[in-house]
Amino acid sequence: MRTIPAVSGESREAFLLKIKVVAINARFTHSSLALFYLRNELEKHLDHVAVEICQYTINDPHYVLLQRLATGNPDYIFFSALIWNSDQVEKMIEDLLVIDDQCRFVVGGPQAGIVGRKFKNRERVTIFQGDIEAAGSAFYHDLQRLAPAPFYRGSFLKLSAPSLDYPYRPEDFAGPLKNRHIYYETSRGCPFSCSYCLSSAETGLFHKDFEQVRTELDDILAHEPKVVRFLDRTFNDHPKRALKIWQYLKEKGGNTLFHFEIAPHRFTDEMLVFLEGVEPGRFQFEIGIQSTNPETLKRIGRKMDVEETARIISRLRSMENIHLHADLILGLPAETEDSFARSFNDVFAMRPHYIQMGLLKILPDTPISLEVNTCGYRHSRAVPYSVVATAWLTAAQIRACFWFGECVEICFNNRYFITFWDYLYHRKEDMFTFFRALSERFLEEGCFWKGTTQETLSRLLQAQVKNRQDYQVLHELLCYDWLRCGHRFLPKNLHCAGITIDELRRKLYRELPGAINGLYDQKNRKHFFKKGVFYLFSRESLAHIGYEINAAHGIVRFGPEREENVFRLNQVCLVSEL
């Protein structure tokens, strides 16, 4: 076992403590903010230390990672254990204990306690629960001596004078952060205490002052990252502060996309007016709704005015400049199949761009994990402990709702069928019933375990609505959505008898006048027809699209230019009536 030299002086100073801090991320584009905080704290409190940041993904080969981590004979390897990687962290430590009989391992992160149960009383494995900023001097003293204890705990929110230092250095952006999303927090803690969440174990909130936030964001944005994801649990819990940061980001300009987790009830009219002027593609909001069932919300300790939430989200959607991502959770207490259907229909009617259908996870050490018996929860024993049945939902119902959610993910959470869904929304369609039936078709054709394209999905949707009275309108809207995504020809399943796209273009080129005010003049007439795609639609379809005509049909041009909104679909214009 390697030990610190007992002598003082030059030989003592020559001893270099080698530490690797490791994150196994879900994707390459992700980064781990915790590693940068950890590196800074270790270098601040330890003498003669070299810290290496190591970021991998859950798809990297296990054996390759083992050998990479063992290279260089580190004294310590720190792991960040999260819900999606804790199994891999456990396996990694088991094998590294065999490969290297000198190295010691420290596990932190939200799942540290769970990993710790597997390695309880194992030599060379230390568990740190909580925040590294709250690690006491004993922790670093023990690390320096190569004699850490089995367990440490620290709570940032319980510190007498908490503060968060800037985690990044200039060289990070060309190194471990290159081509990755940048994670940043302006606050720590959560104003909610949801019974299914690990954050419910602690109360309290800490906010950085605005000047610190501005200085740190100045540094981050100087490196022109593609995406900055704010990790604040509820970014707008202090509305005036949130607005001030948004105003700063707007004034700063650039092309960076900013992702925020927000609460609808914490919006003010001033914030909404400001957001109307934000450039499309700059802000993205994730909105945790989870359920609209009052009894369910009460049981999980989440306060929400459903009507106000619907009003705010609908208003945000009407702006068409901010991508809206709404979350629902299947399997919550008191959530029946009927109430889950109502929750989905309620959220669909709010018209977010993306609906995330999550499964309840019975995370150890959360309040809901103590209700397993009273709530009849049956859940997977494997991470992430997803629920398979409840007192309100049978295993068969959970399974059907799970496939329903997968169907929503594949069909709705993209830009392929915007007008199609909009039509069904305005007809007050029961969208839970629609997607439930569609998911059964997906299962019959094995679509959930095959790759799906827009062409495949359009064929499945076409088959789903084939026997409806409004089939012709829906068929035309599928054609409209297809061409609006930039395709220049229709797929085989959407072909119909009559004039082809090429024939229609040639006909219009011959018959339309040399110039049409607002569309083209003599100079760019050839370009207008060459670059455009033209299609004939019925009056009924055009009325839904937004064109009121007197004739039975109208011709729409799909141009190569993109709209300045969330989906950036191809621009369209009405050319002629027939």
C-alpha positions as CSV (number, residue, x, y, z in Angstrom):
1,M,0.0,0.0,0.0
2,R,1.4,3.4,-1.0
3,T,1.9,5.8,1.9
4,I,3.1,9.3,2.4
5,P,6.8,9.5,3.0
6,A,7.6,9.9,6.7
7,V,10.5,12.3,6.1
8,S,10.1,16.0,5.7
9,G,11.8,18.4,3.3
10,E,12.6,17.8,-0.3
11,S,11.5,14.2,-0.5
12,R,8.2,15.1,1.1
13,E,7.5,17.8,-1.4
14,A,8.4,15.5,-4.3
15,F,5.4,13.3,-3.4
16,L,2.6,14.1,-5.9
17,L,-0.9,13.0,-5.1
18,K,-2.5,11.8,-8.4
19,I,-6.3,12.0,-8.6
20,K,-8.7,11.2,-11.4
21,V,-12.2,12.6,-11.1
22,V,-14.7,10.6,-13.3
23,A,-18.1,11.1,-14.8
24,I,-19.9,8.5,-17.0
25,N,-22.4,10.7,-18.9
26,A,-25.5,9.7,-20.8
27,R,-24.1,11.3,-24.0
28,F,-20.9,12.7,-25.3
29,T,-22.4,16.1,-25.6
30,H,-23.1,16.2,-21.9
31,S,-20.6,17.3,-19.3
32,S,-20.5,17.0,-15.5
33,L,-20.5,20.3,-13.6
34,A,-19.7,18.3,-10.4
35,L,-16.2,17.3,-11.6
36,F,-15.2,20.9,-12.1
37,Y,-16.3,21.9,-8.6
38,L,-14.6,18.8,-7.2
39,R,-11.3,19.5,-9.0
40,N,-11.2,23.1,-7.6
41,E,-12.0,22.0,-4.1
42,L,-9.3,19.3,-4.1
43,E,-6.7,21.6,-5.5
44,K,-7.6,24.3,-3.0
45,H,-7.3,22.0,0.1
46,L,-4.6,19.5,-0.8
47,D,-0.9,19.9,-1.2
48,H,1.0,18.7,-4.2
49,V,-1.9,17.3,-6.1
50,A,-2.6,16.6,-9.8
51,V,-6.2,16.3,-10.7
52,E,-7.3,14.9,-14.1
53,I,-10.9,15.3,-15.3
54,C,-12.1,12.2,-17.1
55,Q,-15.5,12.2,-18.9
56,Y,-16.9,9.1,-20.6
57,T,-20.3,7.9,-21.7
58,I,-22.5,4.9,-20.7
59,N,-21.8,3.4,-24.1
60,D,-18.0,3.3,-23.8
61,P,-16.6,-0.3,-23.5
62,H,-16.2,-1.3,-19.9
63,Y,-12.8,-2.9,-20.4
64,V,-11.4,0.1,-22.3
65,L,-12.5,2.4,-19.4
66,L,-10.9,0.1,-16.9
67,Q,-7.5,0.3,-18.6
68,R,-7.8,4.1,-19.2
69,L,-8.5,4.7,-15.5
70,A,-5.8,2.4,-14.3
71,T,-3.2,4.1,-16.5
72,G,-0.8,6.3,-14.6
73,N,-1.4,4.5,-11.2
74,P,-3.6,7.2,-9.6
75,D,-3.8,7.4,-5.8
76,Y,-7.5,8.2,-5.9
77,I,-10.3,7.8,-8.4
78,F,-13.4,9.8,-7.6
79,F,-16.7,8.7,-9.3
80,S,-19.9,10.8,-9.7
81,A,-22.7,8.3,-9.2
82,L,-26.1,9.1,-10.8
83,I,-29.2,7.2,-11.6
84,W,-28.1,6.2,-15.1
85,N,-24.6,5.2,-14.3
86,S,-24.5,3.8,-10.8
87,D,-24.5,0.2,-12.0
88,Q,-21.5,0.9,-14.2
89,V,-19.7,2.7,-11.3
90,E,-20.2,-0.3,-9.1
91,K,-18.8,-2.7,-11.7
92,M,-15.9,-0.3,-12.5
93,I,-14.9,-0.1,-8.8
94,E,-15.1,-3.9,-8.4
95,D,-12.7,-4.5,-11.3
96,L,-10.4,-1.7,-10.4
97,L,-10.0,-3.1,-6.9
98,V,-8.6,-6.2,-8.6
99,I,-6.5,-4.4,-11.2
100,D,-4.9,-1.9,-8.8
101,D,-4.2,-2.9,-5.2
102,Q,-3.0,0.6,-4.3
103,C,-5.7,3.0,-5.6
104,R,-8.5,4.2,-3.3
105,F,-12.0,5.1,-4.5
106,V,-14.3,7.9,-3.5
107,V,-17.9,7.9,-4.6
108,G,-20.1,11.0,-4.6
109,G,-23.2,12.2,-6.4
110,P,-26.9,11.6,-5.8
111,Q,-26.5,7.8,-5.9
112,A,-23.5,7.6,-3.6
113,G,-25.5,6.2,-0.8
114,I,-26.8,3.4,-3.0
115,V,-23.4,2.5,-4.3
116,G,-22.2,2.7,-0.7
117,R,-24.5,-0.2,0.4
118,K,-22.7,-2.5,-2.0
119,F,-19.3,-1.5,-0.7
120,K,-20.1,-1.2,2.9
121,N,-17.0,-2.0,5.0
122,R,-14.9,-2.6,1.9
123,E,-11.3,-1.4,2.2
124,R,-10.2,1.4,-0.1
125,V,-13.8,2.6,-0.9
126,T,-15.1,5.8,0.6
127,I,-18.6,7.3,0.2
128,F,-19.2,11.0,0.3
129,Q,-22.8,12.0,0.5
130,G,-23.8,15.6,-0.1
131,D,-21.9,18.7,-1.4
132,I,-18.1,18.8,-1.8
133,E,-18.2,22.5,-0.8
134,A,-19.3,21.4,2.6
135,A,-16.5,18.8,3.1
136,G,-14.8,19.5,6.4
137,S,-11.1,19.8,7.0
138,A,-10.9,16.2,8.3
139,F,-11.9,14.9,4.9
140,Y,-8.9,16.6,3.2
141,H,-6.6,15.8,6.0
142,D,-7.4,12.1,5.6
143,L,-7.1,12.3,1.9
144,Q,-3.7,13.8,2.2
145,R,-2.5,11.0,4.5
146,L,-3.9,8.4,2.1
147,A,-6.1,7.2,5.0
148,P,-9.7,8.3,4.2
149,A,-12.6,7.0,6.4
150,P,-15.4,4.9,4.9
151,F,-18.0,7.7,5.0
152,Y,-18.3,11.5,5.0
153,R,-21.2,13.8,4.6
154,G,-21.6,17.5,3.9
155,S,-24.5,19.8,3.3
156,F,-24.0,23.1,1.3
157,L,-27.3,24.5,2.4
158,K,-26.5,24.0,6.1
159,L,-23.2,26.0,5.9
160,S,-23.3,29.2,7.9
161,A,-22.0,31.3,5.0
162,P,-22.5,29.3,1.8
163,S,-20.9,30.5,-1.4
164,L,-20.4,29.0,-4.9
165,D,-17.2,29.8,-6.7
166,Y,-17.0,29.8,-10.5
167,P,-16.2,26.2,-11.5
168,Y,-14.5,26.7,-14.9
169,R,-11.1,27.8,-16.2
170,P,-10.2,29.2,-19.6
171,E,-8.4,25.9,-20.6
172,D,-11.5,23.9,-19.8
173,F,-13.3,25.1,-22.8
174,A,-10.7,23.8,-25.2
175,G,-10.2,20.6,-23.1
176,P,-12.9,18.7,-21.2
177,L,-15.7,21.0,-22.3
178,K,-14.9,21.0,-26.0
179,N,-17.9,20.2,-28.2
180,R,-20.1,19.7,-25.1
181,H,-23.0,21.4,-23.4
182,I,-22.0,23.8,-20.6
183,Y,-23.8,23.2,-17.3
184,Y,-24.1,26.2,-15.0
185,E,-26.1,27.0,-11.8
186,T,-27.1,30.4,-10.5
187,S,-28.8,28.9,-7.4
188,R,-28.8,25.7,-5.4
189,G,-31.7,23.9,-3.7
190,C,-35.3,23.4,-4.8
191,P,-38.4,25.3,-3.7
192,F,-40.5,22.1,-4.1
193,S,-40.4,19.0,-1.9
194,C,-41.8,16.4,-4.2
195,S,-42.0,13.0,-2.5
196,Y,-40.4,11.1,-5.5
197,C,-37.3,13.3,-5.7
198,L,-34.0,13.1,-3.8
199,S,-34.0,16.9,-3.4
200,S,-36.9,16.6,-1.0
201,A,-34.4,15.5,1.7
202,E,-33.1,19.0,2.1
203,T,-34.8,22.4,2.4
204,G,-33.4,25.8,1.7
205,L,-32.3,27.8,-1.3
206,F,-29.1,29.7,-2.2
207,H,-28.8,32.3,-4.9
208,K,-25.7,33.8,-6.4
209,D,-25.9,37.6,-6.6
210,F,-26.5,39.0,-10.1
211,E,-23.0,40.6,-10.5
212,Q,-21.4,37.2,-9.9
213,V,-23.7,35.5,-12.4
214,R,-23.1,38.2,-15.0
215,T,-19.3,38.0,-14.6
216,E,-19.3,34.2,-14.8
217,L,-21.6,34.1,-17.8
218,D,-19.4,36.7,-19.5
219,D,-16.6,34.2,-19.3
220,I,-18.7,31.3,-20.5
221,L,-20.1,33.1,-23.4
222,A,-16.7,34.4,-24.5
223,H,-16.1,30.8,-25.7
224,E,-19.3,30.7,-27.8
225,P,-20.8,27.4,-26.6
226,K,-23.7,25.9,-28.5
227,V,-25.7,25.1,-25.4
228,V,-25.7,26.4,-21.8
229,R,-28.0,24.4,-19.5
230,F,-28.9,26.1,-16.3
231,L,-29.2,23.5,-13.5
232,D,-31.3,25.7,-11.2
233,R,-34.2,23.5,-10.1
234,T,-36.6,26.3,-10.6
235,F,-34.9,29.1,-12.4
236,N,-37.7,31.6,-12.1
237,D,-38.5,31.1,-8.4
238,H,-37.3,34.7,-7.9
239,P,-39.1,36.4,-10.9
240,K,-37.3,39.7,-10.8
241,R,-33.9,38.0,-10.6
242,A,-34.7,35.6,-13.4
243,L,-35.9,38.5,-15.6
244,K,-32.7,40.4,-15.0
245,I,-30.6,37.4,-16.1
246,W,-32.8,36.9,-19.2
247,Q,-32.4,40.6,-20.1
248,Y,-28.7,40.3,-19.8
249,L,-28.6,37.2,-22.0
250,K,-30.7,38.9,-24.6
251,E,-28.5,42.0,-24.6
252,K,-25.4,39.8,-24.9
253,G,-26.6,38.3,-28.2
254,G,-24.9,35.4,-29.9
255,N,-26.1,32.0,-31.0
256,T,-26.0,30.1,-27.8
257,L,-29.2,28.1,-26.8
258,F,-30.1,28.5,-23.1
259,H,-32.1,25.8,-21.3
260,F,-34.0,26.5,-18.1
261,E,-36.2,24.5,-15.8
262,I,-39.1,26.8,-14.9
263,A,-42.3,26.8,-12.8
264,P,-45.4,28.3,-14.6
265,H,-46.8,29.9,-11.5
266,R,-43.7,32.0,-11.0
267,F,-44.2,34.1,-14.2
268,T,-45.1,37.7,-14.1
269,D,-46.7,39.8,-16.8
270,E,-43.5,41.7,-17.1
271,M,-41.6,38.5,-17.8
272,L,-44.1,37.4,-20.4
273,V,-44.0,40.7,-22.2
274,F,-40.2,40.5,-22.3
275,L,-40.1,36.9,-23.5
276,E,-42.2,37.9,-26.6
277,G,-39.1,39.8,-27.9
278,V,-36.6,36.9,-27.4
279,E,-35.0,35.8,-30.6
280,P,-36.2,32.3,-31.7
281,G,-33.8,29.5,-30.9
282,R,-32.2,31.2,-27.9
283,F,-34.4,30.0,-24.9
284,Q,-35.7,26.6,-24.1
285,F,-38.0,25.9,-21.1
286,E,-38.5,22.6,-19.3
287,I,-41.8,22.6,-17.3
288,G,-42.4,19.9,-14.7
289,I,-46.2,19.4,-14.6
290,Q,-46.1,15.6,-13.7
291,S,-49.9,15.4,-13.3
292,T,-53.0,17.5,-13.4
293,N,-54.9,15.3,-11.0
294,P,-55.5,17.3,-7.7
295,E,-55.3,14.2,-5.5
296,T,-52.0,13.1,-7.1
297,L,-50.5,16.6,-6.7
298,K,-51.5,16.6,-3.1
299,R,-50.0,13.2,-2.4
300,I,-46.6,14.1,-3.9
301,G,-46.5,17.5,-2.1
302,R,-46.6,19.6,-5.3
303,K,-48.7,22.7,-5.3
304,M,-49.9,23.8,-8.8
305,D,-52.8,25.8,-10.1
306,V,-53.6,23.8,-13.2
307,E,-55.7,26.5,-14.9
308,E,-53.0,29.1,-14.4
309,T,-50.4,26.6,-15.6
310,A,-52.4,26.1,-18.8
311,R,-52.8,29.8,-19.3
312,I,-49.1,30.5,-19.0
313,I,-47.9,27.6,-21.2
314,S,-50.5,28.5,-23.8
315,R,-49.4,32.1,-23.8
316,L,-45.7,31.0,-24.1
317,R,-46.6,28.7,-27.0
318,S,-48.4,31.5,-28.8
319,M,-45.1,33.4,-29.0
320,E,-43.5,30.6,-31.1
321,N,-40.0,31.7,-30.1
322,I,-39.3,29.5,-27.1
323,H,-39.2,25.7,-27.2
324,L,-41.5,24.3,-24.5
325,H,-40.8,20.9,-23.0
326,A,-43.5,19.6,-20.6
327,D,-43.0,16.6,-18.2
328,L,-45.5,14.0,-17.1
329,I,-44.9,11.1,-14.8
330,L,-46.7,7.7,-15.1
331,G,-47.3,5.8,-11.9
332,L,-47.7,8.6,-9.3
333,P,-49.9,8.1,-6.2
334,A,-53.7,8.2,-6.8
335,E,-53.1,8.3,-10.6
336,T,-55.5,5.9,-12.3
337,E,-55.6,5.2,-16.0
338,D,-58.5,7.6,-16.4
339,S,-56.8,10.4,-14.5
340,F,-53.5,9.8,-16.4
341,A,-55.5,10.1,-19.6
342,R,-57.0,13.4,-18.4
343,S,-53.5,14.7,-17.4
344,F,-52.2,13.9,-20.9
345,N,-55.1,15.6,-22.6
346,D,-54.8,18.6,-20.3
347,V,-51.1,18.9,-21.2
348,F,-51.6,18.3,-24.9
349,A,-54.2,21.2,-24.9
350,M,-51.5,23.5,-23.4
351,R,-49.7,22.8,-26.7
352,P,-46.1,22.4,-25.6
353,H,-43.7,21.5,-28.4
354,Y,-42.5,18.4,-26.6
355,I,-44.2,16.1,-24.0
356,Q,-41.8,14.0,-21.9
357,M,-43.6,10.9,-20.6
358,G,-41.5,9.6,-17.7
359,L,-42.0,6.6,-15.5
360,L,-42.0,7.0,-11.7
361,K,-38.8,5.8,-10.2
362,I,-38.8,4.5,-6.7
363,L,-35.5,6.0,-5.7
364,P,-34.1,4.8,-2.3
365,D,-34.1,7.3,0.5
366,T,-37.0,9.4,-1.0
367,P,-40.3,9.8,0.9
368,I,-42.2,7.9,-1.8
369,S,-39.9,4.8,-1.2
370,L,-41.4,4.6,2.3
371,E,-44.9,4.3,0.8
372,V,-44.2,1.2,-1.3
373,N,-46.5,-1.0,0.7
374,T,-49.3,1.5,1.3
375,C,-49.3,2.5,-2.4
376,G,-49.0,-1.0,-3.7
377,Y,-45.8,-0.2,-5.6
378,R,-44.0,-2.9,-7.5
379,H,-40.9,-1.7,-9.2
380,S,-37.8,-3.0,-10.9
381,R,-34.9,-4.0,-8.6
382,A,-32.5,-2.7,-11.2
383,V,-31.5,0.9,-11.6
384,P,-33.4,3.2,-12.2
385,Y,-36.1,1.3,-10.2
386,S,-39.0,2.1,-12.6
387,V,-42.4,1.3,-11.3
388,V,-44.2,-1.7,-13.0
389,A,-47.5,-1.6,-11.0
390,T,-49.3,0.4,-8.4
391,A,-52.5,0.2,-6.3
392,W,-54.2,2.3,-9.0
393,L,-52.6,0.8,-12.1
394,T,-52.2,-2.9,-12.9
395,A,-49.0,-4.2,-14.6
396,A,-51.0,-4.5,-17.8
397,Q,-52.2,-0.8,-17.6
398,I,-48.7,0.4,-16.8
399,R,-47.4,-1.5,-19.8
400,A,-50.0,-0.1,-22.1
401,C,-49.4,3.4,-20.9
402,F,-45.7,2.9,-21.3
403,W,-46.1,2.0,-25.0
404,F,-48.4,4.9,-25.3
405,G,-45.7,7.2,-24.0
406,E,-43.2,5.7,-26.4
407,C,-45.6,6.4,-29.3
408,V,-45.9,10.1,-28.2
409,E,-42.1,10.3,-28.1
410,I,-41.7,8.9,-31.6
411,C,-44.6,10.7,-33.3
412,F,-45.2,13.9,-31.5
413,N,-41.8,15.1,-30.2
414,N,-40.5,16.2,-33.5
415,R,-41.3,18.8,-36.2
416,Y,-42.8,16.3,-38.7
417,F,-46.5,16.7,-38.2
418,I,-47.2,20.1,-36.7
419,T,-50.2,20.9,-38.8
420,F,-51.7,17.4,-38.4
421,W,-51.6,17.7,-34.6
422,D,-52.9,21.2,-34.7
423,Y,-55.9,20.1,-36.7
424,L,-56.8,17.4,-34.2
425,Y,-56.3,19.8,-31.3
426,H,-58.8,22.3,-32.8
427,R,-61.3,19.5,-33.4
428,K,-61.0,18.7,-29.6
429,E,-59.8,15.2,-30.3
430,D,-59.3,12.8,-27.4
431,M,-55.6,12.6,-27.9
432,F,-55.0,10.0,-25.3
433,T,-57.4,7.7,-27.1
434,F,-55.8,8.6,-30.4
435,F,-52.2,7.8,-29.3
436,R,-53.3,4.7,-27.4
437,A,-54.8,3.2,-30.6
438,L,-51.7,4.3,-32.6
439,S,-49.4,2.6,-30.1
440,E,-51.3,-0.6,-30.6
441,R,-50.7,-0.3,-34.4
442,F,-47.0,0.3,-33.6
443,L,-46.9,-2.9,-31.5
444,E,-48.6,-4.9,-34.2
445,E,-46.0,-3.8,-36.8
446,G,-43.0,-3.9,-34.4
447,C,-42.2,-0.2,-34.8
448,F,-40.9,0.3,-31.3
449,W,-37.8,-1.8,-32.0
450,K,-37.2,-0.7,-35.5
451,G,-35.8,2.6,-36.8
452,T,-38.6,5.0,-37.9
453,T,-38.4,7.7,-40.4
454,Q,-40.8,10.5,-41.2
455,E,-42.0,8.5,-44.2
456,T,-42.7,5.4,-42.0
457,L,-44.5,7.6,-39.5
458,S,-46.6,9.3,-42.1
459,R,-47.6,5.9,-43.5
460,L,-48.7,4.8,-40.0
461,L,-50.7,7.9,-39.3
462,Q,-52.3,7.7,-42.7
463,A,-53.4,4.1,-41.9
464,Q,-54.7,5.2,-38.5
465,V,-57.0,7.8,-40.0
466,K,-58.0,5.9,-43.2
467,N,-61.6,5.3,-42.2
468,R,-62.4,8.7,-40.8
469,Q,-64.9,11.0,-42.5
470,D,-62.2,13.8,-42.5
471,Y,-59.6,11.5,-44.0
472,Q,-59.1,13.6,-47.1
473,V,-58.2,16.7,-45.0
474,L,-55.9,14.7,-42.8
475,H,-54.2,13.2,-45.9
476,E,-53.6,16.7,-47.3
477,L,-52.2,17.9,-44.0
478,L,-49.8,15.0,-44.0
479,C,-48.7,16.1,-47.5
480,Y,-48.4,19.7,-46.3
481,D,-46.3,18.8,-43.2
482,W,-44.1,16.6,-45.4
483,L,-43.3,19.4,-47.9
484,R,-42.9,21.9,-45.1
485,C,-40.1,19.9,-43.7
486,G,-38.1,20.6,-46.9
487,H,-38.8,17.6,-49.0
488,R,-39.2,18.2,-52.7
489,F,-41.2,15.1,-53.5
490,L,-43.9,13.1,-51.7
491,P,-43.3,9.6,-50.5
492,K,-45.1,6.8,-52.2
493,N,-47.8,6.4,-49.6
494,L,-48.9,10.1,-49.9
495,H,-49.1,10.0,-53.7
496,C,-52.6,10.6,-55.1
497,A,-54.1,10.6,-58.6
498,G,-53.9,13.8,-60.5
499,I,-51.3,16.3,-61.5
500,T,-47.8,15.7,-60.2
501,I,-45.6,18.2,-58.4
502,D,-43.4,18.6,-61.5
503,E,-46.3,19.0,-63.8
504,L,-47.9,21.6,-61.5
505,R,-44.7,23.6,-61.5
506,R,-44.4,23.6,-65.3
507,K,-48.1,24.5,-65.6
508,L,-47.8,27.5,-63.3
509,Y,-44.6,28.6,-65.0
510,R,-46.5,28.7,-68.3
511,E,-49.7,30.2,-67.1
512,L,-49.0,32.7,-64.3
513,P,-48.2,36.3,-65.2
514,G,-44.7,37.7,-65.4
515,A,-44.9,39.3,-62.0
516,I,-47.2,38.9,-59.0
517,N,-47.1,41.6,-56.3
518,G,-45.8,40.2,-53.1
519,L,-44.5,37.0,-54.6
520,Y,-42.1,37.6,-57.4
521,D,-41.1,40.1,-60.1
522,Q,-39.7,39.7,-63.6
523,K,-36.2,39.5,-62.3
524,N,-36.6,36.7,-59.8
525,R,-39.5,34.8,-61.5
526,K,-37.3,31.9,-62.7
527,H,-35.8,31.5,-59.2
528,F,-39.3,31.5,-57.6
529,F,-40.4,28.5,-59.7
530,K,-37.1,26.7,-59.8
531,K,-36.6,26.7,-56.0
532,G,-40.2,26.3,-55.0
533,V,-42.3,23.2,-54.6
534,F,-46.0,23.6,-55.5
535,Y,-49.0,21.6,-54.3
536,L,-52.7,21.7,-54.7
537,F,-54.9,21.7,-51.6
538,S,-58.6,21.7,-51.0
539,R,-60.4,24.7,-49.5
540,E,-61.1,22.8,-46.3
541,S,-57.4,22.0,-45.8
542,L,-56.4,25.5,-46.6
543,A,-58.9,26.9,-44.1
544,H,-57.1,25.0,-41.3
545,I,-53.7,26.0,-42.6
546,G,-54.8,29.7,-42.4
547,Y,-55.9,30.6,-46.0
548,E,-59.5,31.5,-46.7
549,I,-60.3,31.1,-50.4
550,N,-63.5,31.2,-52.5
551,A,-62.4,28.6,-55.0
552,A,-62.6,24.8,-54.4
553,H,-58.8,24.5,-54.4
554,G,-55.7,26.6,-53.9
555,I,-52.0,26.2,-54.8
556,V,-49.3,26.6,-52.1
557,R,-45.7,27.2,-52.7
558,F,-43.1,25.7,-50.3
559,G,-39.9,27.8,-50.5
560,P,-36.4,27.0,-49.4
561,E,-36.3,29.8,-46.8
562,R,-37.0,28.9,-43.2
563,E,-39.5,30.5,-40.8
564,E,-38.0,32.4,-37.8
565,N,-39.7,30.3,-35.1
566,V,-39.1,27.2,-32.9
567,F,-39.4,24.5,-35.6
568,R,-37.8,26.6,-38.5
569,L,-40.1,24.9,-41.1
570,N,-39.9,26.0,-44.7
571,Q,-41.8,29.1,-45.6
572,V,-45.1,28.8,-47.5
573,C,-47.4,31.2,-49.5
574,L,-50.6,30.9,-51.3
575,V,-50.0,31.3,-55.1
576,S,-53.2,30.8,-56.8
577,E,-56.9,29.7,-56.5
578,L,-58.5,27.1,-58.8
